[in-house]
Amino acid sequence: MEGGIIKGSSVHKLSVLMELENAALRLGVEVRYDDLYDDEASISSGLCYVHHEPVLIIDKKLDTDSKCRILARELKSMDINSIYLKPVVRDFIESVDS
C-alpha cells in the first residue's frame, strides 16, 4: 500500500472501506454519504460537527478509493491507537497524506 492507494479487487477495496467506516463509528464519528454537488458553493467531503457531535460527510458520487482516502485522512487525526484495526487498515491510514 503506497501513498493511500489500495491494491486489489473491488471486493478488497469495499472491505477496507467497511473497516474504515467501522473504525470511525467505534471512535464516535457518524459517517454519512450525501450528494455534495452545489451550483453556488464549493462543498468538499470531510469532518464537521452537528449539534456538537462529529460527523464525517463524504460525497456519495466518489469512487471507493477516494472514499477510503477521505476516511483514512480523518481517522489519521484521531486516536486510532485506542481501537483495534486490522494491520492492512492501520497501514493504509498511516500511508495517507494528512
C-alpha positions as CSV (number, residue, x, y, z in Angstrom):
1,M,0.0,0.0,0.0
2,E,1.7,3.1,-1.2
3,G,0.5,6.7,-0.9
4,G,-3.0,5.8,0.0
5,I,-3.6,3.5,-2.9
6,I,-5.5,0.3,-2.2
7,K,-4.3,-2.5,-4.4
8,G,-6.5,-5.5,-5.1
9,S,-10.0,-6.3,-6.3
10,S,-13.1,-4.1,-5.8
11,V,-14.2,-6.6,-3.1
12,H,-11.0,-5.9,-1.2
13,K,-11.4,-2.2,-1.6
14,L,-15.0,-2.4,-0.3
15,S,-13.8,-4.5,2.6
16,V,-11.2,-1.8,3.6
17,L,-14.0,0.9,3.2
18,M,-16.2,-1.1,5.6
19,E,-13.3,-1.5,8.1
20,L,-12.7,2.3,8.0
21,E,-16.3,3.1,8.5
22,N,-16.5,0.7,11.4
23,A,-13.4,2.3,12.9
24,A,-15.0,5.8,12.7
25,L,-18.1,4.5,14.4
26,R,-16.1,3.0,17.2
27,L,-14.4,6.4,17.7
28,G,-17.8,8.0,17.9
29,V,-17.9,9.5,14.5
30,E,-21.0,9.2,12.4
31,V,-20.3,8.5,8.7
32,R,-22.8,9.9,6.1
33,Y,-22.8,9.7,2.3
34,D,-24.5,12.6,0.6
35,D,-24.6,14.3,-2.8
36,L,-22.4,17.3,-2.2
37,Y,-22.8,18.9,-5.6
38,D,-24.0,22.5,-5.4
39,D,-24.1,25.1,-8.2
40,E,-23.5,28.0,-5.9
41,A,-20.9,26.7,-3.4
42,S,-17.9,24.5,-3.3
43,I,-18.5,21.7,-0.8
44,S,-16.0,19.0,-0.1
45,S,-16.0,15.8,2.0
46,G,-14.7,15.9,5.5
47,L,-15.3,16.0,9.2
48,C,-17.7,18.5,10.7
49,Y,-19.7,18.8,13.9
50,V,-23.5,18.7,14.1
51,H,-25.0,19.5,17.5
52,H,-21.5,19.0,19.0
53,E,-21.2,15.5,17.5
54,P,-18.6,14.6,15.0
55,V,-20.0,13.7,11.5
56,L,-17.9,12.7,8.5
57,I,-19.7,13.6,5.4
58,I,-18.5,12.1,2.2
59,D,-19.7,12.7,-1.4
60,K,-21.6,9.6,-2.4
61,K,-20.5,10.0,-6.0
62,L,-16.8,9.4,-5.2
63,D,-15.2,6.1,-6.1
64,T,-14.3,3.6,-3.4
65,D,-10.6,4.6,-3.4
66,S,-11.5,8.3,-2.8
67,K,-13.9,7.4,0.0
68,C,-11.2,5.3,1.7
69,R,-8.7,8.1,1.4
70,I,-11.0,10.6,3.0
71,L,-12.0,8.3,5.8
72,A,-8.3,7.4,6.4
73,R,-7.2,11.1,6.3
74,E,-9.8,12.0,9.0
75,L,-9.1,8.9,11.1
76,K,-5.3,9.7,11.0
77,S,-6.0,12.8,13.0
78,M,-7.8,10.8,15.8
79,D,-6.6,8.5,18.5
80,I,-6.8,5.3,16.5
81,N,-4.4,3.6,19.0
82,S,-7.4,3.2,21.3
83,I,-9.1,0.7,19.0
84,Y,-8.1,-2.5,17.2
85,L,-7.6,-2.2,13.5
86,K,-6.5,-4.9,11.1
87,P,-2.9,-4.3,10.1
88,V,-3.8,-3.6,6.5
89,V,-6.2,-0.9,7.6
90,R,-3.8,0.7,10.0
91,D,-1.1,0.6,7.3
92,F,-3.5,2.3,4.9
93,I,-4.4,5.0,7.3
94,E,-0.7,5.7,8.0
95,S,0.1,5.8,4.3
96,V,-2.4,8.6,3.5
97,D,-1.2,12.2,3.4
98,S,-2.9,14.3,6.0
